[in-house]
């Protein structure tokens, strides 16, 4: 056998197909079916509420719950892609108030012409005018950086904006809608009589003046991982126990201790063989 042939034979014996690790979009779906189902329910309800001009979704979970993975996937939802593309962001201040939030929102929505937007009334008028042409989307990250947090956003920003948009929609009923997404990284929001949010899904009618609190972004379970392997990665249950083995591996740290924290589970998934059947080496 020639040296060249031997080399080729050796290469062929050791060569395997590259294993594709999970993408951010795929990680954004891991264990998040309750959240996507809740968004679907809100969209369905909106279709039955022709006088509602806007809605705000509140995404809550602890700081390692994988907010950004989830939100990047959520923003691919067809109903949220109809308007001008949007992305996750916040004012570049450690702490800020509503007077800073207003021009930032105008800039994110592309509403800075013919001049700066400094008041909520100005912002509401420009949003209403733009909704005559197209839907709008806004994602405000880390709401705790706003002075007063979720409560201030609801009382001093969302409520007056909603009221103005509702008046405009009464005059122009075929206008589009503004969909806002607000993220909370504290993760201890509770439901009470005076809170500015409501849970979904619910049998009670949604009050769109309030923020709609999606199911909390929680730690992951073995069922979450196996369901994700089946539905997102396209793996199959073949009786070998491989799916359960992957779930155990990614839900424990290097010491073998349970650690279902999403951002660390996402990292461990990169070290697992997660090929599709037609990619299997």
C-alpha positions in Angstrom: 0.0 0.0 0.0 1.4 3.4 -0.9 2.1 6.0 1.8 -0.6 8.2 0.3 -3.2 5.4 0.4 -2.2 4.5 3.9 -2.6 8.1 5.0 -6.1 8.2 3.4 -7.1 4.9 5.0 -5.9 6.2 8.4 -7.8 9.4 8.0 -10.9 7.5 7.1 -10.7 5.3 10.1 -10.6 8.2 12.6 -12.8 10.8 10.8 -16.2 11.5 12.3 -18.8 14.0 11.4 -18.8 17.1 13.5 -21.4 17.2 16.3 -23.5 20.4 16.2 -23.9 21.9 19.6 -27.3 23.5 20.6 -27.8 27.0 19.3 -29.0 29.9 21.4 -32.4 29.7 19.8 -32.7 26.0 20.7 -31.6 26.7 24.3 -34.2 29.4 24.4 -36.9 26.7 24.0 -35.6 24.4 26.8 -38.1 24.2 29.5 -40.1 27.2 28.3 -43.2 25.6 26.9 -45.4 27.3 29.6 -44.1 30.7 28.6 -44.7 30.2 24.9 -48.1 28.7 25.6 -49.0 31.8 27.6 -47.9 34.1 24.8 -50.0 32.2 22.4 -53.0 32.6 24.7 -52.4 36.4 24.9 -52.2 36.6 21.1 -55.4 34.6 20.8 -57.1 36.9 23.4 -56.0 40.0 21.6 -57.6 38.8 18.4 -60.9 38.9 20.3 -60.3 42.4 21.7 -60.5 44.9 18.8 -60.4 48.0 21.0 -57.1 47.1 22.8 -54.3 49.2 21.4 -51.3 47.6 23.1 -50.1 45.0 25.6 -47.1 44.5 27.8 -45.6 41.1 28.8 -43.6 40.8 32.0 -40.9 38.1 31.9 -39.6 37.2 35.4 -37.0 34.9 36.8 -33.7 34.9 38.7 -30.7 36.4 37.1 -29.3 33.0 35.8 -32.7 31.8 34.4 -31.6 32.4 30.8 -33.7 35.5 30.1 -31.8 36.4 26.9 -31.9 32.9 25.5 -35.6 32.9 26.0 -36.2 36.4 24.7 -34.2 35.9 21.5 -36.4 32.9 20.7 -39.6 34.7 21.8 -38.8 37.5 19.4 -38.9 35.0 16.5 -42.6 34.4 17.2 -44.4 35.2 14.0 -46.9 37.5 15.7 -44.0 39.6 17.2 -42.1 39.8 13.8 -44.8 41.7 11.9 -43.5 45.2 12.8 -40.1 46.9 12.7 -37.5 44.4 14.0 -36.6 44.9 17.7 -34.1 43.6 20.2 -33.3 43.4 23.9 -32.0 46.7 25.4 -32.2 49.3 28.1 -31.0 52.9 28.8 -27.3 53.0 29.4 -27.5 54.1 33.0 -27.0 52.1 36.2 -30.2 53.7 37.5 -32.6 56.0 35.6 -36.1 57.5 35.8 -39.1 57.8 33.4 -37.7 61.1 32.0 -34.7 59.0 30.6 -36.9 56.1 29.6 -39.1 58.3 27.3 -36.5 59.4 24.8 -34.9 56.0 24.9 -38.2 54.3 23.9 -38.6 56.9 21.1 -35.2 56.1 19.8 -35.8 52.3 19.9 -39.0 52.6 18.1 -37.5 54.9 15.4 -39.6 57.9 16.3 -37.0 60.6 16.7 -38.1 62.7 13.8 -38.9 65.6 13.4 -37.2 66.3 16.8 -36.4 64.8 20.2 -39.2 63.3 22.3 -39.0 64.6 25.9 -42.5 64.1 27.2 -44.8 61.1 27.5 -47.5 63.0 25.6 -45.1 63.5 22.7 -44.1 59.9 22.7 -47.8 58.7 22.8 -48.7 60.9 19.8 -45.8 59.6 17.7 -46.5 56.0 18.7 -50.2 56.4 17.8 -49.2 57.9 14.4 -46.8 55.2 13.6 -49.3 52.5 14.6 -51.4 53.8 11.7 -48.7 52.4 9.4 -47.2 49.3 11.2 -47.1 47.3 14.4 -44.4 48.2 16.9 -42.4 46.1 19.4 -40.3 47.1 22.4 -38.2 45.0 24.7 -37.0 46.7 28.0 -34.3 44.7 29.8 -33.6 44.7 33.6 -36.6 46.7 34.8 -35.0 46.9 38.3 -32.7 49.7 36.9 -35.7 52.0 36.5 -36.3 53.9 39.7 -39.3 52.3 41.3 -39.0 49.2 39.1 -42.1 47.5 37.7 -44.5 49.7 39.8 -43.0 52.9 38.4 -43.1 51.5 34.8 -46.8 50.7 35.2 -47.9 53.8 37.0 -45.8 56.5 35.3 -45.2 55.1 31.9 -47.5 52.3 30.7 -50.8 53.5 32.1 -50.7 57.0 30.6 -49.3 55.6 27.3 -52.1 53.0 27.1 -54.8 55.6 27.8 -53.6 57.8 25.0 -53.3 54.9 22.6 -56.8 53.7 23.5 -58.2 57.2 22.7 -56.4 57.1 19.3 -57.7 53.6 18.5 -61.2 54.7 19.2 -60.8 57.3 16.4 -58.7 55.0 14.1 -59.9 51.4 14.9 -57.9 49.7 12.2 -54.5 50.8 13.7 -51.9 48.3 14.6 -50.7 47.5 18.1 -47.7 48.1 20.3 -46.3 45.0 22.1 -43.9 45.7 24.9 -41.8 43.1 26.8 -40.4 44.0 30.2 -37.9 41.7 32.0 -37.4 41.3 35.7 -34.2 39.6 37.0 -35.2 39.6 40.7 -37.7 36.8 40.2 -39.7 37.2 43.4 -42.8 38.9 42.0 -46.0 37.8 43.9 -49.6 38.1 43.0 -51.5 40.5 45.2 -54.5 42.8 45.2 -52.5 46.0 44.3 -49.7 44.7 42.0 -49.5 46.1 38.5 -49.5 42.7 36.8 -51.7 39.7 36.3 -50.9 36.1 35.6 -51.8 34.3 32.4 -53.3 32.0 31.3 -56.4 32.7 33.4 -60.1 32.3 33.1 -60.7 36.0 34.0 -60.6 38.6 31.3 -57.2 40.2 30.8 -56.8 43.8 31.8 -54.3 45.2 29.3 -53.7 48.3 31.3 -51.7 45.9 33.6 -48.6 44.1 32.6 -49.2 40.4 31.8 -46.9 38.2 33.9 -45.8 35.1 32.0 -45.1 31.9 34.0 -41.8 32.4 35.9 -38.5 31.3 34.3 -37.6 28.6 36.7 -34.8 26.0 37.0 -34.9 23.1 34.7 -36.0 19.5 35.3 -35.1 16.1 33.8 -38.5 16.1 32.0 -37.7 19.5 30.5 -34.5 18.2 29.1 -35.9 15.0 27.7 -38.8 16.8 26.1 -36.4 19.2 24.6 -34.2 16.4 23.2 -37.3 14.8 21.6 -39.0 17.9 20.3 -36.3 20.4 19.5 -33.2 18.2 18.9 -35.1 15.5 17.1 -33.7 12.6 19.1 -35.7 9.5 19.6 -36.4 7.2 22.6 -34.8 3.9 21.5 -34.7 2.1 24.9 -31.0 2.7 25.4 -31.5 5.1 28.3 -29.4 7.7 26.4 -31.9 10.6 26.9 -32.1 10.1 30.6 -28.3 9.9 30.8 -28.0 13.3 29.0 -30.6 14.8 31.3 -28.6 13.6 34.4 -25.3 14.8 33.0 -26.5 18.4 32.2 -28.5 18.8 35.5 -25.5 18.0 37.7 -22.2 19.9 38.1 -18.7 18.4 37.9 -18.9 17.2 41.5 -22.1 15.3 40.7 -24.2 17.7 42.7 -27.6 18.8 41.4 -27.5 22.1 39.6 -30.5 22.8 37.3 -29.6 26.5 36.9 -30.5 27.2 33.2 -27.4 29.2 32.1 -25.1 26.4 33.4 -27.3 23.7 32.0 -26.9 25.4 28.6 -23.1 25.3 29.0 -23.1 21.6 29.9 -25.2 20.8 26.8 -22.2 21.9 24.7 -20.3 18.9 26.0 -22.9 16.3 25.2 -23.3 14.4 22.0 -26.6 15.9 20.8 -26.6 14.8 17.2 -29.7 14.3 15.1 -30.2 10.8 13.7 -29.0 11.8 10.3 -25.9 13.5 11.9 -24.9 10.5 14.0 -21.2 9.7 13.6 
